[in-house]
Amino acid sequence: MSGRQRLLLVAVTVLLVAGFVIAIGVGRADRGDPADAGALGWLGRLGSGSTALDPATVRADCDRTGDVLTFVGGCVLRVADPGALRTLVLRSTAAFTVAAPAPGDADLTVRDDVTPADGGGAVAKIAVDRATEVGLGCPGGDSCTVTIATS
């Protein structure tokens, strides 16, 4: 190895070590809050609100008043092709179930029992990248009220 190559190798090593030391030194000691989108700065704003599915593109086989769905037992939502990957956001004050096909070419149906969080409601976020059907259900065959939300 020539003298120039050694000098270049030492310089690159010093830069890598210095970068690592600086990264460790200016890092935050806490683990952060994943719900705090503001902590991400400009990166968090890239996807904020712009990827939510327009409720007007969703049809339902149950009673619908505006963006509020009311049903007993179950309801099927038919989502028009959004043209790109979007998120269907469903909110309720009570528990409900949801079943939807996975996006992409996956031959998989995803099912979930959505329950209210402490101090909040139940929220389901479903990835949609093509025209599809999403099934909703009420635990125990009760009456459910679910809102198609934009965030």
trRosetta pair geometry for C-beta under 8 A, 3 or more apart (Angstrom, degrees):
i j d omega theta_ij theta_ji phi_ij phi_ji
1 5 4.8 -120 -173 88 91 129
1 6 5.6 110 128 -57 117 87
1 9 7.8 -11 -179 -8 144 143
2 5 4.8 97 56 7 77 103
2 6 7.1 -140 97 -5 42 87
3 6 5.7 -54 -149 36 32 112
3 7 6.3 33 154 -19 65 107
4 7 5.7 -56 -149 37 31 112
4 8 6.3 30 153 -18 65 107
5 8 5.7 -54 -146 38 31 112
5 9 6.2 33 154 -20 65 107
6 9 5.7 -56 -147 37 30 112
6 10 6.3 29 155 -17 65 106
7 10 5.8 -54 -147 37 29 110
7 11 6.3 30 154 -20 64 108
8 11 5.7 -54 -146 36 30 112
8 12 6.4 29 157 -17 65 106
9 12 6.0 -54 -145 37 29 108
9 13 6.3 30 155 -19 63 109
10 13 5.7 -57 -148 38 30 113
10 14 6.3 32 155 -20 65 106
11 14 5.8 -53 -147 35 30 111
11 15 6.4 29 154 -18 63 107
12 15 5.7 -55 -149 37 32 112
12 16 6.4 32 154 -19 65 106
13 16 5.8 -55 -148 36 31 111
13 17 6.3 26 157 -14 66 107
14 17 6.0 -57 -145 40 29 108
14 18 6.1 29 156 -19 65 110
15 18 5.7 -55 -143 39 28 111
15 19 6.3 31 157 -20 63 107
16 19 5.8 -54 -147 35 28 112
16 20 6.5 29 155 -18 63 106
17 20 5.7 -55 -150 36 32 112
17 21 6.3 31 154 -18 66 106
18 21 5.8 -54 -145 38 31 110
18 22 6.3 30 156 -18 65 107
19 22 5.8 -56 -146 38 29 110
19 23 6.2 30 155 -21 64 108
20 23 5.7 -56 -147 35 29 112
20 24 6.4 25 156 -15 65 107
21 24 5.9 -57 -148 39 29 108
21 25 6.1 27 156 -20 64 114
22 25 5.7 -60 -143 40 29 112
22 26 6.2 3 169 0 67 111
23 26 6.8 -68 -139 46 22 91
23 27 6.4 42 158 -49 60 104
24 27 5.9 -44 -150 4 28 121
28 32 6.9 93 87 -61 141 89
32 36 7.1 -130 -180 51 81 118
32 39 6.0 155 -152 143 107 160
33 36 4.0 70 83 -3 109 113
33 39 6.6 137 54 -14 82 148
36 39 4.4 60 113 -11 110 113
37 40 5.9 -46 -171 21 52 114
37 44 4.2 148 176 -176 78 129
37 45 8.0 116 153 -65 109 50
37 48 6.2 115 160 -91 149 116
38 41 7.7 51 174 -67 47 35
38 44 6.5 -142 -85 84 15 159
39 44 7.1 103 62 -47 49 149
40 43 4.6 -101 164 78 102 94
40 44 2.9 124 70 -47 119 104
40 45 7.8 -173 95 -11 103 59
41 44 6.3 121 50 14 29 99
41 45 7.7 -66 134 -3 38 100
42 45 5.6 -57 -154 34 40 113
42 46 7.3 62 149 -42 64 87
43 46 6.0 -31 -165 -4 39 116
44 47 7.6 -79 -173 44 38 83
44 48 6.4 47 144 -48 72 115
45 48 5.2 -52 -138 15 44 123
46 50 8.0 -83 153 37 41 133
47 50 6.4 -123 -155 50 35 97
47 51 5.4 -14 -162 -7 87 127
49 52 6.1 -42 -158 3 43 115
49 150 7.2 33 -147 145 83 95
49 151 5.7 -28 -102 -89 79 116
51 85 7.1 -11 -155 111 114 79
51 86 5.6 -178 177 -133 68 56
51 87 5.3 59 124 5 98 101
52 86 6.8 43 157 -173 12 95
52 87 5.5 -50 -107 69 50 92
52 89 5.7 -32 -137 -4 107 121
52 149 7.5 -74 -160 116 136 68
52 150 4.7 108 123 -170 149 56
52 151 5.8 -84 -64 -74 154 53
53 57 6.3 -107 175 60 97 121
53 58 7.0 81 132 -46 125 111
53 79 6.8 -34 -168 -147 153 123
53 82 5.9 -92 -119 -92 94 138
53 86 4.3 108 -76 137 80 128
53 87 6.2 -142 -16 80 88 36
53 88 4.7 -12 24 -86 143 64
53 89 7.3 176 35 5 89 72
53 128 6.0 27 -75 48 140 132
53 148 8.0 -71 90 -177 104 108
54 57 4.9 84 77 -4 93 105
54 82 7.9 153 21 -121 86 99
54 150 7.6 15 -114 -109 42 100
55 58 5.7 -59 -161 28 49 114
55 67 4.5 -18 -178 -117 160 113
55 148 4.1 131 -124 113 107 121
55 149 7.6 62 -68 -37 121 4
55 150 6.7 -82 -24 -65 103 84
57 79 6.3 46 125 -160 96 68
57 80 4.3 -108 -171 42 95 109
57 82 6.6 105 128 -89 164 78
58 77 5.4 -15 -169 -170 108 111
58 78 7.2 146 -159 74 55 47
58 79 5.4 -20 -104 -101 79 71
58 80 7.6 -125 -71 6 36 80
58 88 7.1 109 -84 -133 134 117
58 148 5.6 -168 58 -129 152 159
59 77 7.1 147 77 -161 44 57
59 78 4.6 -17 63 60 97 101
59 80 7.8 78 -7 -39 97 89
60 64 5.1 128 54 -58 124 127
60 69 5.4 -128 -165 -114 172 122
60 75 5.8 6 -169 173 108 117
60 76 7.2 159 -150 83 59 46
60 77 5.2 -26 -96 -103 82 69
60 78 7.4 -172 -78 18 32 74
61 75 6.2 177 65 -157 76 68
61 76 4.9 22 21 52 121 90
61 78 7.8 75 -33 -15 90 103
62 69 5.5 72 83 -170 117 100
62 70 6.6 -154 146 79 112 42
62 71 3.6 -44 -149 -80 151 116
62 75 3.7 -52 -18 -117 135 118
62 76 8.0 136 -21 30 92 50
63 69 7.0 132 81 -160 58 53
63 70 4.5 -28 77 64 114 92
63 71 6.6 175 29 -71 81 65
64 67 7.9 -17 -168 -131 98 14
64 68 7.0 152 -154 80 56 48
64 69 5.4 -22 -99 -100 79 68
64 70 7.8 -179 -80 20 33 71
65 68 5.1 -19 67 64 83 102
65 70 7.4 19 7 -2 101 111
67 147 5.6 55 120 -164 95 79
67 148 4.5 -117 -170 58 95 87
67 149 7.2 115 147 -76 139 38
68 145 6.4 -6 -174 -171 102 96
68 146 7.6 156 -156 82 55 37
68 147 5.2 -28 -101 -99 68 80
68 148 8.0 -140 -70 15 25 73
69 75 5.9 146 168 139 132 170
69 77 7.8 -75 -82 -80 160 106
69 136 7.3 95 111 56 147 163
69 144 7.8 5 107 109 92 93
69 145 7.1 160 83 -154 54 46
69 146 4.8 -16 61 64 106 86
69 147 7.3 -177 17 -85 76 27
69 148 7.0 73 -19 -27 108 92
70 143 7.0 2 -172 -176 87 101
70 144 7.3 176 -146 89 46 51
70 145 5.2 -10 -100 -103 78 78
71 74 6.6 -62 141 101 134 16
71 75 4.0 -161 -31 -53 170 117
71 136 7.0 112 54 94 143 117
71 138 7.1 -170 97 -27 85 118
71 143 7.3 175 95 -150 31 62
71 144 5.8 -13 64 58 77 92
71 146 7.9 -23 23 16 102 104
72 138 6.7 -64 -153 28 37 146
72 141 6.8 32 170 173 84 69
72 142 7.2 -105 -139 142 75 24
72 143 4.9 -37 -92 -95 82 68
72 144 7.5 155 -96 14 32 73
73 137 6.9 -44 160 -143 45 76
73 138 6.1 -69 -77 37 9 103
73 141 5.0 1 -93 -139 76 73
74 135 6.5 -13 -167 -172 115 94
74 136 6.3 156 -156 87 62 58
74 137 4.6 -18 -99 -101 88 74
74 138 7.1 -136 -65 9 47 76
75 135 7.6 153 82 -157 45 51
75 136 4.6 -9 59 59 91 109
75 137 7.9 -173 23 -73 64 38
75 144 7.8 -126 -1 71 120 119
75 146 7.8 -158 52 35 142 128
76 133 5.6 -10 -174 -170 105 111
76 134 7.3 149 -161 75 55 43
76 135 5.6 -25 -105 -102 73 67
76 136 7.5 -166 -80 21 26 76
77 88 7.6 144 117 -173 150 151
77 133 6.8 152 78 -158 51 55
77 134 4.4 -14 59 59 107 96
77 135 7.7 -158 21 -72 76 21
77 136 6.7 62 -17 -17 103 109
77 148 7.9 138 -128 -86 143 123
78 131 7.6 8 179 -173 82 89
78 132 7.8 -173 -150 97 50 34
78 133 5.5 -23 -100 -101 65 78
79 82 7.3 -24 159 -38 110 97
79 88 6.3 -88 -96 -78 145 139
79 128 5.3 -62 125 -153 158 153
79 131 6.4 -177 94 -145 67 47
79 132 5.3 -1 53 58 107 74
79 133 7.4 -177 15 -87 79 26
79 134 6.4 48 -20 -8 115 108
80 131 5.8 -28 -155 -107 31 92
81 130 5.4 -20 -120 -158 89 50
81 131 4.2 -48 -56 -44 78 84
82 85 7.7 55 86 -155 128 4
82 86 4.2 -97 160 6 168 133
82 128 5.9 99 -2 109 130 104
82 129 7.1 -86 53 -132 106 28
82 130 7.8 -101 28 -75 75 14
84 129 7.0 -52 160 -137 25 79
85 103 6.3 56 -121 -165 99 158
85 127 6.2 -15 -163 -167 98 99
85 128 7.5 148 -152 79 50 41
85 129 4.6 -21 -93 -93 66 101
86 127 7.7 148 80 -154 35 52
86 128 5.4 -28 69 68 84 92
86 129 7.4 153 19 -87 65 48
87 125 5.2 -10 -172 -170 117 97
87 126 6.9 139 -160 67 61 41
87 127 6.1 -34 -101 -96 69 53
87 128 7.2 147 -108 19 17 84
88 100 7.8 175 52 -109 134 161
88 125 7.3 152 75 -158 50 45
88 126 4.3 -20 59 62 102 100
88 127 7.9 -139 17 -53 80 6
88 128 5.2 60 -23 -16 107 128
88 134 6.6 -143 96 -36 161 164
88 148 7.3 -51 -168 -144 87 95
89 123 6.9 -19 -166 -165 89 96
89 124 7.5 158 -155 83 42 53
89 125 5.5 -9 -103 -105 72 76
89 126 8.0 -167 -71 23 30 71
89 148 7.2 109 77 -168 64 52
89 149 4.3 -68 107 72 112 93
89 150 6.8 168 48 -89 130 1
89 151 6.4 -39 48 122 175 3
90 96 7.7 -91 136 79 127 138
90 98 6.7 153 52 -87 149 140
90 114 7.7 143 92 42 109 174
90 123 7.2 152 82 -156 54 47
90 124 4.5 -6 58 57 104 100
90 125 7.9 -165 24 -73 70 34
90 126 7.2 30 -2 -3 108 109
90 136 7.3 -165 -159 -100 160 125
90 146 5.3 -2 -173 179 105 118
90 147 7.1 149 -158 75 54 46
90 148 6.3 -30 -101 -102 69 53
90 149 7.0 160 -104 14 15 90
91 121 5.5 67 -175 104 92 136
91 122 7.0 150 -157 82 48 57
91 123 5.3 -9 -103 -103 77 75
91 124 8.0 -161 -70 25 37 66
91 146 7.0 147 72 -161 36 66
91 147 4.8 -24 64 61 91 100
91 149 4.9 45 -3 -26 117 134
92 95 7.6 -141 97 -24 126 2
92 96 5.3 73 32 -6 160 125
92 114 7.4 105 40 106 113 122
92 116 7.8 -104 96 -74 75 91
92 121 5.9 -175 88 176 33 116
92 122 4.8 -15 65 60 87 106
92 144 6.5 -24 -139 -172 149 97
92 145 6.2 148 -135 88 96 60
92 146 4.6 -47 -69 -103 112 68
92 147 6.9 163 -75 12 56 75
93 116 6.7 14 -179 -90 41 133
93 121 4.9 -72 -99 -117 44 109
93 122 7.3 75 156 14 3 86
93 145 7.3 11 27 73 94 106
94 116 6.9 -50 -120 -38 19 117
94 122 6.7 -39 95 5 23 129
94 142 7.9 -88 144 102 151 135
94 144 6.5 -138 77 -127 118 77
94 145 7.4 84 26 42 109 77
95 113 6.7 7 -174 175 113 88
95 114 6.4 167 -152 90 62 58
95 115 4.7 -10 -105 -108 104 66
95 116 6.6 -96 -63 -11 67 78
95 122 5.8 137 -105 -71 39 154
95 139 5.4 5 103 1 117 131
96 114 5.5 -8 64 59 70 105
96 122 6.2 153 22 107 85 150
96 124 7.5 -88 81 -21 104 132
96 136 6.0 -6 167 -169 125 96
96 137 6.6 154 -173 77 76 46
96 138 6.0 -42 -119 -98 81 54
96 139 7.3 -139 -110 -14 32 83
96 144 5.2 87 -98 -145 116 145
96 146 5.9 -21 -13 -77 173 122
97 111 6.9 1 -178 -171 105 91
97 112 6.9 172 -152 88 63 44
97 113 5.3 -31 -100 -103 85 60
97 114 6.9 167 -101 14 27 79
97 135 8.0 -14 112 116 92 89
97 136 6.9 143 80 -164 59 46
97 137 4.0 -14 58 60 110 101
97 138 7.6 -136 17 -54 88 11
97 139 6.8 115 -28 -61 102 75
98 111 7.2 173 91 -148 50 49
98 112 5.4 -7 57 57 91 89
98 114 6.1 36 -1 -18 109 120
98 124 4.8 113 -8 -163 156 163
98 126 6.6 -129 158 -66 140 125
98 134 6.5 -11 -164 177 96 104
98 135 7.0 147 -158 84 44 58
98 136 5.8 -14 -101 -104 69 65
98 137 7.7 -162 -66 22 30 77
99 109 5.8 20 -179 168 96 112
99 110 7.1 173 -149 87 50 46
99 111 4.5 -8 -102 -101 87 83
99 112 7.9 171 -78 18 49 59
99 134 7.1 162 80 -164 49 57
99 135 4.2 -6 56 58 101 108
99 137 7.6 36 -5 -6 103 111
100 109 7.0 173 90 -156 21 72
100 110 5.7 -18 65 59 73 92
100 126 4.8 66 29 -152 168 133
100 128 7.6 -78 -179 -81 138 87
100 132 6.8 70 -162 139 92 133
100 133 7.9 -162 -125 101 70 45
100 134 4.4 -10 -93 -117 105 89
100 135 7.3 -168 -66 26 57 67
101 106 7.8 165 172 87 83 88
101 108 7.1 122 -157 81 64 49
101 109 5.5 -49 -95 -101 55 68
101 110 7.5 101 -159 12 10 80
101 132 5.6 -132 41 -148 112 130
101 133 7.9 68 -5 56 105 64
102 106 4.1 -31 89 82 127 132
102 108 4.4 18 3 75 128 101
102 109 7.3 -138 -16 -92 78 19
102 110 5.5 98 -70 -27 82 109
102 127 7.6 21 -158 71 54 112
103 106 7.3 53 76 28 35 109
103 127 4.5 -74 -24 122 130 112
103 128 6.7 -174 -87 -121 106 12
103 129 4.2 85 -151 3 112 116
103 130 7.6 142 -139 8 75 86
104 129 6.7 48 -49 46 48 149
110 126 7.9 171 77 -130 124 92
112 124 6.6 156 82 -124 128 113
113 139 7.3 58 -144 -73 109 117
114 122 4.4 110 138 178 99 115
114 123 7.0 -144 -168 66 127 23
114 124 4.6 -82 -80 -62 152 102
115 122 5.7 -120 155 -104 10 112
116 120 6.4 -173 -172 94 84 57
116 121 5.3 -65 -122 -151 96 32
116 122 4.6 -74 -71 -49 56 78
117 120 4.4 5 68 59 100 107
117 121 7.4 13 30 66 80 21
117 122 7.5 145 -11 -92 68 43
117 123 7.6 -21 -9 14 114 99
120 123 7.6 -26 139 -19 120 111
126 134 6.0 88 127 -118 173 141
128 132 5.9 -147 -138 36 99 127
128 134 7.9 -69 -84 -52 120 124
136 144 7.1 -145 148 95 116 150
136 146 6.1 -112 -157 11 154 162
137 144 7.9 121 142 -10 24 154
138 141 6.3 73 87 -149 102 10
138 142 4.7 -126 152 64 127 68
138 143 6.6 -152 -127 134 169 2
138 144 4.0 -157 -87 -34 111 115
139 142 6.6 3 76 21 60 108
